[in-house]
Amino acid sequence: MGNYRKQLNKEAALTVGLYVFYFVWWYFFAYYFGEQEVSAYRYILGLPEWFFYSCVLGLVVINIAVFVVVKCFFRDIPLDTCCDAQTEEGKKC
């Protein structure tokens, strides 16, 4: 059970870290590029630069980051093993 808890804590920390990374990315690009006059905006694919970097590119980057983290760091944990051991002892799950 100790190894499972360690793995679950690692996965939770990685998930929170990814969320914080995405929020900082979005906040930086949305407010850094978005604080100029509307007439001074530059456009990428018809979208304001701040919107493109914060929402469009940010979504692509976070999706790739989540895919890599899940593939490399997350592990399958059998959730029924604990329940099976308890039912053999006569305890309810």
C-alpha angles and dihedrals in degrees: 000000000000093000091051092051091049091051093046091050090050092050092048092050091049091049093051090045091053091049092050090047091052093047092050090047092050095043094048096049096038095051102028095053096028099060097081129089116285091239089059096053118123117215132221116192089345093304126108111264094242092052094046094051097040101040110019103033091032091057092051093047094048092047091053091045092050091048092051094045093048093047095045106033110022119085133194110254119194106234096191099058093084091047092049092051092050095049090052088056090049096252124133120247 
